Amino acid sequence: MLDRSESDCSSIAEQVASLEAIRREIPHTIFPVAPHHPLRPDTPEADYACYAFALELTREPLDTESGAAGFAFVEWLLRRHLLRPSPGEAVPHHGIALYRHEGQVRHAAVTWHGRVLSKWGLGSLCEHELAEVPESYGDECEFFEYPTGTLLTDAWKAYRLRAASPSH
């Protein structure tokens, strides 16, 4: 049912209304992230996807070769061990959550005080419980420590340079 709210809605307002309609049938704790939330980017929601949000790259430039930060970039980070697994089984206080479907990364989110903040498709930035995601995002979730400093923006620049080089 949550897949409908992610894929069938053409606007943020439509997605929020869809989540409210679902709430009448199936109780859930999914809400739009408050405008004053400390992790809400000042970039308009329509201008970024889940990976850019989770990796704090909503303000980074795009280019025609590598496009937006997506699952290929996340896999690139993982192959280079630039994302470090979070210790323990619990949802980290502040970390990155990667959702997988059949082993492939399908969604990225931020963990914050036991909840998850994630960008659903072209729609709203939502706050929810770990399992309250569209089924298409998968049922496997792994946690990573949130990198400090400029690691993610530096990695994005390196990834874009690699994508732009003729020998990649």
MDAnalysis code that builds the backbone (N, CA, C; Angstrom):
import MDAnalysis as mda
import numpy as np

u = mda.Universe.empty(504, n_residues=168, atom_resindex=np.repeat(np.arange(168), 3), trajectory=True)
u.add_TopologyAttr("name", ["N", "CA", "C"] * 168)
u.add_TopologyAttr("resid", np.arange(1, 169))
u.add_TopologyAttr("resname", ["MET", "LEU", "ASP", "ARG", "SER", "GLU", "SER", "ASP", "CYS", "SER", "SER", "ILE", "ALA", "GLU", "GLN", "VAL", "ALA", "SER", "LEU", "GLU", "ALA", "ILE", "ARG", "ARG", "GLU", "ILE", "PRO", "HIS", "THR", "ILE", "PHE", "PRO", "VAL", "ALA", "PRO", "HIS", "HIS", "PRO", "LEU", "ARG", "PRO", "ASP", "THR", "PRO", "GLU", "ALA", "ASP", "TYR", "ALA", "CYS", "TYR", "ALA", "PHE", "ALA", "LEU", "GLU", "LEU", "THR", "ARG", "GLU", "PRO", "LEU", "ASP", "THR", "GLU", "SER", "GLY", "ALA", "ALA", "GLY", "PHE", "ALA", "PHE", "VAL", "GLU", "TRP", "LEU", "LEU", "ARG", "ARG", "HIS", "LEU", "LEU", "ARG", "PRO", "SER", "PRO", "GLY", "GLU", "ALA", "VAL", "PRO", "HIS", "HIS", "GLY", "ILE", "ALA", "LEU", "TYR", "ARG", "HIS", "GLU", "GLY", "GLN", "VAL", "ARG", "HIS", "ALA", "ALA", "VAL", "THR", "TRP", "HIS", "GLY", "ARG", "VAL", "LEU", "SER", "LYS", "TRP", "GLY", "LEU", "GLY", "SER", "LEU", "CYS", "GLU", "HIS", "GLU", "LEU", "ALA", "GLU", "VAL", "PRO", "GLU", "SER", "TYR", "GLY", "ASP", "GLU", "CYS", "GLU", "PHE", "PHE", "GLU", "TYR", "PRO", "THR", "GLY", "THR", "LEU", "LEU", "THR", "ASP", "ALA", "TRP", "LYS", "ALA", "TYR", "ARG", "LEU", "ARG", "ALA", "ALA", "SER", "PRO", "SER", "HIS"])
u.atoms.positions = np.array([
    [0.814, -1.184, 0.000],
    [0.000, 0.000, 0.000],
    [0.872, 1.268, 0.000],
    [1.991, 1.220, 0.727],
    [2.879, 2.381, 0.747],
    [3.538, 2.604, -0.607],
    [3.659, 1.541, -1.408],
    [4.234, 1.714, -2.743],
    [3.407, 2.695, -3.561],
    [2.088, 2.676, -3.382],
    [1.220, 3.613, -4.108],
    [1.557, 5.053, -3.752],
    [1.802, 5.295, -2.469],
    [2.074, 6.684, -2.055],
    [3.415, 7.169, -2.578],
    [4.296, 6.255, -2.912],
    [5.616, 6.647, -3.411],
    [5.604, 6.807, -4.924],
    [4.941, 5.898, -5.641],
    [5.065, 5.890, -7.099],
    [3.890, 6.498, -7.852],
    [2.707, 6.475, -7.272],
    [1.525, 6.919, -8.009],
    [1.180, 8.390, -7.807],
    [1.907, 9.072, -6.980],
    [1.589, 10.468, -6.687],
    [2.450, 11.390, -7.542],
    [1.823, 12.431, -8.062],
    [2.551, 13.343, -8.934],
    [2.987, 14.623, -8.231],
    [2.632, 14.751, -6.948],
    [3.055, 15.939, -6.210],
    [3.230, 15.580, -4.738],
    [3.921, 16.454, -4.036],
    [4.122, 16.247, -2.601],
    [2.787, 16.295, -1.869],
    [1.930, 17.240, -2.229],
    [0.615, 17.348, -1.577],
    [-0.208, 16.082, -1.801],
    [-0.132, 15.525, -3.003],
    [-0.858, 14.291, -3.304],
    [-0.299, 13.127, -2.476],
    [1.016, 13.085, -2.298],
    [1.618, 12.021, -1.505],
    [1.196, 12.123, -0.039],
    [1.206, 13.325, 0.512],
    [0.799, 13.525, 1.898],
    [-0.664, 13.105, 2.069],
    [-1.524, 13.470, 1.125],
    [-2.934, 13.067, 1.182],
    [-3.065, 11.551, 1.088],
    [-2.256, 10.922, 0.257],
    [-2.281, 9.463, 0.125],
    [-1.887, 8.787, 1.437],
    [-0.858, 9.313, 2.099],
    [-0.434, 8.750, 3.390],
    [-1.540, 8.899, 4.434],
    [-2.255, 9.998, 4.408],
    [-3.375, 10.189, 5.345],
    [-4.506, 9.215, 5.048],
    [-4.782, 8.963, 3.775],
    [-5.817, 8.000, 3.400],
    [-5.432, 6.596, 3.854],
    [-4.169, 6.256, 3.687],
    [-3.687, 4.945, 4.138],
    [-3.817, 4.832, 5.657],
    [-3.539, 5.923, 6.374],
    [-3.620, 5.923, 7.839],
    [-5.019, 5.529, 8.322],
    [-6.050, 5.898, 7.563],
    [-7.420, 5.536, 7.946],
    [-7.645, 4.038, 7.857],
    [-6.920, 3.367, 6.957],
    [-7.048, 1.915, 6.791],
    [-6.040, 1.145, 7.640],
    [-4.810, 1.631, 7.657],
    [-3.715, 0.957, 8.357],
    [-2.981, 2.001, 9.194],
    [-3.051, 1.894, 10.517],
    [-2.341, 2.876, 11.359],
    [-0.833, 2.844, 11.080],
    [-0.250, 4.020, 10.997],
    [1.192, 4.134, 10.797],
    [1.682, 5.428, 11.432],
    [3.015, 5.565, 11.501],
    [3.604, 6.765, 12.113],
    [4.421, 7.558, 11.102],
    [3.983, 7.565, 9.852],
    [4.679, 8.285, 8.791],
    [4.119, 9.701, 8.724],
    [5.024, 10.678, 8.817],
    [4.616, 12.082, 8.768],
    [5.627, 12.875, 7.940],
    [5.190, 13.945, 7.292],
    [6.167, 14.822, 6.637],
    [7.115, 15.405, 7.688],
    [8.360, 15.566, 7.320],
    [9.356, 16.152, 8.224],
    [9.012, 17.626, 8.417],
    [9.035, 18.049, 9.654],
    [8.688, 19.435, 9.992],
    [9.615, 20.422, 9.285],
    [9.078, 21.574, 8.891],
    [9.906, 22.575, 8.188],
    [11.133, 23.030, 8.980],
    [11.067, 23.012, 10.293],
    [12.184, 23.496, 11.124],
    [13.117, 22.375, 11.582],
    [12.916, 21.148, 11.088],
    [13.755, 20.014, 11.519],
    [15.218, 20.306, 11.171],
    [16.155, 20.003, 12.079],
    [17.570, 20.328, 11.827],
    [18.190, 19.605, 10.628],
    [17.604, 18.497, 10.192],
    [18.177, 17.783, 9.046],
    [17.481, 18.110, 7.732],
    [16.454, 18.940, 7.776],
    [15.754, 19.286, 6.534],
    [16.616, 20.231, 5.711],
    [16.941, 19.838, 4.463],
    [17.734, 20.731, 3.623],
    [16.917, 21.956, 3.202],
    [17.607, 23.022, 2.852],
    [16.888, 24.195, 2.367],
    [16.626, 24.114, 0.865],
    [17.052, 23.036, 0.245],
    [16.790, 22.780, -1.163],
    [15.344, 22.310, -1.321],
    [14.596, 22.790, -2.318],
    [13.220, 22.313, -2.511],
    [13.169, 20.792, -2.668],
    [12.170, 20.158, -2.051],
    [12.071, 18.692, -2.053],
    [12.056, 18.097, -3.449],
    [11.465, 18.789, -4.396],
    [11.377, 18.257, -5.754],
    [12.734, 18.188, -6.444],
    [13.747, 18.834, -5.877],
    [15.050, 18.923, -6.521],
    [16.056, 17.847, -6.103],
    [15.649, 16.900, -5.270],
    [16.588, 15.854, -4.856],
    [15.849, 14.560, -4.557],
    [16.603, 13.463, -4.563],
    [16.050, 12.138, -4.271],
    [16.642, 11.619, -2.965],
    [16.298, 10.393, -2.624],
    [16.681, 9.839, -1.321],
    [18.183, 9.783, -1.106],
    [18.941, 9.427, -2.132],
    [20.383, 9.268, -1.962],
    [21.051, 10.613, -1.678],
    [20.657, 11.630, -2.416],
    [21.220, 12.962, -2.172],
    [20.871, 13.438, -0.768],
    [19.652, 13.154, -0.322],
    [19.276, 13.561, 1.032],
    [20.105, 12.805, 2.068],
    [20.145, 11.487, 1.974],
    [20.826, 10.673, 2.984],
    [22.324, 10.960, 3.055],
    [22.903, 11.364, 1.937],
    [24.344, 11.615, 1.879],
    [24.679, 13.104, 1.954],
    [23.695, 13.920, 2.298],
    [23.860, 15.378, 2.402],
    [24.459, 15.984, 1.142],
    [23.926, 15.597, -0.002],
    [24.408, 16.105, -1.283],
    [23.326, 16.884, -2.026],
    [22.345, 17.395, -1.305],
    [21.240, 18.096, -1.965],
    [21.669, 19.397, -2.627],
    [22.802, 19.940, -2.233],
    [23.270, 21.206, -2.820],
    [24.394, 20.992, -3.828],
    [24.807, 19.746, -4.026],
    [25.926, 19.478, -4.928],
    [25.466, 19.513, -6.381],
    [26.325, 19.992, -7.269],
    [25.939, 20.083, -8.678],
    [25.805, 18.700, -9.309],
    [24.942, 18.646, -10.303],
    [24.786, 17.435, -11.099],
    [25.530, 17.642, -12.405],
    [25.791, 16.562, -13.090],
    [26.355, 16.705, -14.421],
    [25.778, 15.606, -15.297],
    [25.933, 15.732, -16.590],
    [25.254, 14.813, -17.506],
    [25.798, 13.394, -17.433],
    [27.053, 13.217, -17.102],
    [27.630, 11.875, -17.056],
    [27.165, 11.074, -15.842],
    [27.303, 11.629, -14.656],
    [26.992, 10.861, -13.453],
    [25.603, 11.161, -12.908],
    [24.956, 12.234, -13.403],
    [23.610, 12.562, -12.943],
    [23.595, 12.876, -11.464],
    [22.529, 12.480, -10.813],
    [22.383, 12.697, -9.374],
    [23.032, 11.545, -8.617],
    [23.326, 11.795, -7.358],
    [23.837, 10.721, -6.506],
    [22.744, 9.662, -6.417],
    [23.041, 8.457, -6.815],
    [22.064, 7.374, -6.827],
    [22.653, 6.099, -6.267],
    [21.964, 4.989, -6.506],
    [22.434, 3.724, -5.936],
    [23.795, 3.331, -6.474],
    [24.139, 3.711, -7.705],
    [25.466, 3.379, -8.243],
    [26.559, 4.090, -7.440],
    [26.292, 5.323, -7.051],
    [27.246, 6.053, -6.219],
    [27.356, 5.403, -4.842],
    [26.240, 4.984, -4.271],
    [26.265, 4.314, -2.965],
    [27.073, 3.023, -3.052],
    [26.853, 2.240, -4.097],
    [27.626, 1.006, -4.278],
    [29.110, 1.331, -4.439],
    [29.437, 2.411, -5.127],
    [30.817, 2.863, -5.297],
    [31.429, 3.180, -3.929],
    [30.660, 3.899, -3.085],
    [31.135, 4.199, -1.720],
    [31.392, 2.908, -0.942],
    [30.478, 1.947, -1.065],
    [30.606, 0.695, -0.318],
    [31.815, -0.112, -0.797],
    [32.029, -0.181, -2.109],
    [33.186, -0.929, -2.641],
    [34.503, -0.348, -2.144],
    [34.526, 0.936, -1.904],
    [35.751, 1.605, -1.434],
    [35.810, 1.709, 0.088],
    [34.847, 1.097, 0.749],
    [34.778, 1.087, 2.220],
    [34.752, 2.499, 2.804],
    [34.086, 3.419, 2.097],
    [33.975, 4.792, 2.581],
    [32.801, 4.963, 3.546],
    [31.883, 4.009, 3.527],
    [30.808, 3.976, 4.521],
    [31.144, 2.862, 5.497],
    [31.210, 3.206, 6.782],
    [31.587, 2.226, 7.799],
    [30.351, 1.705, 8.506],
    [30.229, 0.362, 8.592],
    [29.066, -0.212, 9.281],
    [28.944, 0.339, 10.695],
    [27.715, 0.574, 11.099],
    [27.436, 1.061, 12.447],
    [27.507, -0.117, 13.414],
    [28.162, 0.067, 14.558],
    [28.244, -1.039, 15.518],
    [26.875, -1.296, 16.158],
    [26.589, -2.549, 16.428],
    [25.349, -2.895, 17.114],
    [24.187, -3.099, 16.161],
    [23.101, -3.580, 16.725],
    [21.909, -3.903, 15.951],
    [20.875, -2.788, 15.953],
    [20.917, -1.899, 16.932],
    [19.881, -0.879, 17.085],
    [20.009, 0.209, 16.023],
    [18.898, 0.916, 15.813],
    [18.908, 2.060, 14.904],
    [19.834, 3.122, 15.497],
    [20.871, 3.535, 14.760],
    [21.807, 4.528, 15.305],
    [21.135, 5.877, 15.584],
    [21.696, 6.586, 16.534],
    [21.214, 7.929, 16.883],
    [21.236, 8.842, 15.650],
    [22.343, 8.823, 14.904],
    [22.465, 9.575, 13.653],
    [23.353, 8.763, 12.730],
    [22.756, 8.199, 11.710],
    [23.509, 7.375, 10.784],
    [22.823, 7.307, 9.437],
    [23.316, 6.430, 8.596],
    [22.744, 6.206, 7.265],
    [22.134, 4.813, 7.259],
    [20.917, 4.711, 6.745],
    [20.242, 3.419, 6.580],
    [20.150, 3.135, 5.086],
    [20.600, 1.958, 4.685],
    [20.463, 1.537, 3.293],
    [19.495, 0.362, 3.236],
    [18.470, 0.502, 2.439],
    [17.484, -0.559, 2.239],
    [17.841, -1.303, 0.964],
    [17.749, -2.639, 1.045],
    [18.062, -3.477, -0.113],
    [16.872, -4.364, -0.463],
    [16.718, -4.567, -1.759],
    [15.738, -5.513, -2.281],
    [16.506, -6.505, -3.132],
    [16.447, -7.772, -2.743],
    [17.184, -8.837, -3.437],
    [18.661, -8.475, -3.602],
    [19.236, -7.904, -2.545],
    [20.663, -7.600, -2.504],
    [21.063, -6.267, -3.104],
    [20.169, -5.625, -3.846],
    [20.512, -4.342, -4.495],
    [20.006, -3.178, -3.648],
    [20.871, -2.168, -3.489],
    [20.462, -0.962, -2.762],
    [19.319, -0.310, -3.526],
    [18.197, -0.068, -2.818],
    [17.021, 0.535, -3.447],
    [16.606, 1.855, -2.809],
    [17.136, 2.134, -1.599],
    [16.715, 3.343, -0.900],
    [17.752, 3.690, 0.162],
    [17.923, 4.979, 0.398],
    [18.825, 5.451, 1.447],
    [18.069, 6.438, 2.320],
    [18.396, 6.423, 3.598],
    [17.722, 7.291, 4.558],
    [18.702, 7.690, 5.648],
    [18.243, 8.575, 6.520],
    [19.037, 9.016, 7.666],
    [18.325, 8.551, 8.926],
    [19.084, 7.981, 9.856],
    [18.499, 7.648, 11.157],
    [18.713, 8.831, 12.090],
    [17.693, 9.085, 12.916],
    [17.732, 10.257, 13.785],
    [16.900, 9.973, 15.022],
    [17.571, 9.821, 16.159],
    [16.898, 9.609, 17.445],
    [15.893, 8.450, 17.400],
    [16.290, 7.330, 16.808],
    [15.444, 6.150, 16.778],
    [14.404, 6.122, 15.675],
    [14.323, 7.175, 14.876],
    [13.387, 7.239, 13.754],
    [14.200, 7.303, 12.462],
    [13.503, 7.258, 11.349],
    [14.149, 7.309, 10.047],
    [13.573, 8.488, 9.270],
    [14.444, 9.242, 8.620],
    [14.027, 10.331, 7.738],
    [14.433, 9.935, 6.334],
    [13.469, 9.958, 5.415],
    [13.814, 9.576, 4.054],
    [12.952, 10.301, 3.037],
    [13.503, 10.406, 1.856],
    [12.843, 11.063, 0.727],
    [12.230, 9.973, -0.123],
    [10.941, 10.028, -0.332],
    [10.235, 8.999, -1.092],
    [10.004, 9.474, -2.517],
    [10.752, 8.906, -3.448],
    [10.590, 9.253, -4.848],
    [10.698, 10.754, -5.067],
    [9.777, 11.285, -5.847],
    [9.757, 12.721, -6.110],
    [8.929, 13.457, -5.075],
    [8.478, 12.729, -4.067],
    [7.569, 13.301, -3.095],
    [8.223, 13.895, -1.880],
    [7.557, 13.696, -0.776],
    [7.874, 14.372, 0.472],
    [9.041, 13.736, 1.225],
    [9.669, 14.553, 2.035],
    [10.646, 14.079, 3.001],
    [9.833, 13.599, 4.199],
    [9.950, 12.312, 4.548],
    [9.106, 11.702, 5.574],
    [9.913, 11.250, 6.779],
    [9.254, 11.267, 7.931],
    [9.796, 10.684, 9.155],
    [8.950, 9.458, 9.453],
    [9.611, 8.327, 9.771],
    [8.870, 7.069, 9.939],
    [9.673, 6.063, 10.748],
    [9.032, 4.964, 11.079],
    [9.719, 3.838, 11.713],
    [10.511, 3.087, 10.642],
    [11.455, 2.274, 11.075],
    [12.359, 1.562, 10.180],
    [11.621, 0.757, 9.105],
    [10.579, 0.030, 9.489],
    [9.888, -0.850, 8.548],
    [8.773, -0.157, 7.773],
    [8.500, 1.099, 8.049],
    [7.410, 1.807, 7.388],
    [7.899, 2.456, 6.089],
    [8.220, 1.606, 5.133],
    [8.664, 2.084, 3.817],
    [7.924, 1.288, 2.747],
    [7.869, 1.814, 1.537],
    [7.275, 1.038, 0.453],
    [7.967, -0.319, 0.308],
    [7.192, -1.331, 0.000],
    [7.720, -2.693, -0.131],
    [8.826, -2.781, -1.175],
    [8.731, -1.954, -2.214],
    [9.734, -1.986, -3.288],
    [11.127, -1.592, -2.800],
    [11.223, -0.936, -1.635],
    [12.530, -0.562, -1.099],
    [13.265, -1.757, -0.509],
    [12.553, -2.831, -0.252],
    [13.170, -4.052, 0.250],
    [12.917, -4.263, 1.719],
    [13.325, -5.445, 2.184],
    [13.127, -5.789, 3.589],
    [14.440, -6.002, 4.327],
    [15.531, -5.668, 3.686],
    [16.835, -5.713, 4.344],
    [17.276, -4.274, 4.589],
    [17.778, -4.011, 5.776],
    [18.267, -2.668, 6.076],
    [19.580, -2.793, 6.841],
    [20.549, -2.023, 6.416],
    [21.824, -2.001, 7.126],
    [22.162, -0.566, 7.481],
    [22.892, -0.412, 8.585],
    [23.203, 0.911, 9.110],
    [24.686, 1.216, 8.982],
    [24.956, 2.489, 8.723],
    [26.327, 2.956, 8.607],
    [26.502, 4.209, 9.442],
    [27.721, 4.381, 9.947],
    [28.035, 5.582, 10.716],
    [27.955, 6.780, 9.784],
    [27.508, 7.898, 10.323],
    [27.465, 9.101, 9.499],
    [28.875, 9.664, 9.386],
    [29.414, 9.778, 8.167],
    [30.777, 10.291, 8.005],
    [30.895, 11.732, 8.493],
    [32.034, 12.055, 9.010],
    [32.278, 13.426, 9.469],
    [33.056, 14.192, 8.404],
    [33.069, 15.486, 8.543],
    [33.842, 16.330, 7.638],
    [33.290, 16.331, 6.228],
    [34.196, 16.387, 5.267],
    [33.802, 16.528, 3.867],
    [33.919, 15.225, 3.084],
    [33.966, 14.097, 3.772],
    [34.167, 12.811, 3.097],
    [33.153, 12.599, 1.982],
    [31.875, 12.825, 2.233],
    [30.858, 12.539, 1.219],
    [30.933, 13.494, 0.037],
    [31.129, 14.778, 0.287],
    [31.228, 15.716, -0.838],
    [32.518, 15.479, -1.627],
    [33.601, 15.147, -0.945],
    [34.848, 14.830, -1.643],
    [34.687, 13.564, -2.492],
    [34.005, 12.556, -1.939],
    [33.773, 11.316, -2.676],
    [32.883, 11.572, -3.886],
    [31.873, 12.427, -3.734],
    [30.991, 12.754, -4.859],
    [31.777, 13.444, -5.972],
    [32.674, 14.342, -5.604],
    [33.504, 15.019, -6.606],
    [34.392, 14.003, -7.330],
    [34.988, 13.074, -6.582],
    [35.839, 12.045, -7.190],
    [35.026, 11.138, -8.114],
    [33.840, 10.782, -7.694],
    [32.952, 9.934, -8.496],
    [32.580, 10.647, -9.798],
    [32.253, 11.927, -9.710],
    [31.901, 12.700, -10.898],
    [33.095, 12.815, -11.840],
    [34.290, 13.023, -11.288],
    [35.488, 13.095, -12.131],
    [35.734, 11.761, -12.831],
    [35.561, 10.672, -12.087],
    [35.739, 9.338, -12.657],
    [34.750, 9.111, -13.794],
    [33.498, 9.517, -13.573],
    [32.471, 9.334, -14.594],
    [32.753, 10.175, -15.833],
    [33.382, 11.327, -15.631],
    [33.668, 12.232, -16.762],
    [34.914, 11.814, -17.548],
    [35.776, 10.995, -16.948],
    [37.023, 10.626, -17.633],
    [36.730, 9.589, -18.711],
    [37.441, 9.672, -19.843],
    [37.186, 8.753, -20.970],
    [37.529, 7.303, -20.643],
    [38.355, 7.047, -19.661],
    [38.804, 5.678, -19.386],
    [38.004, 4.966, -18.304],
    [36.913, 5.571, -17.807],
    [36.180, 4.908, -16.721],
    [35.444, 3.744, -17.279],
])
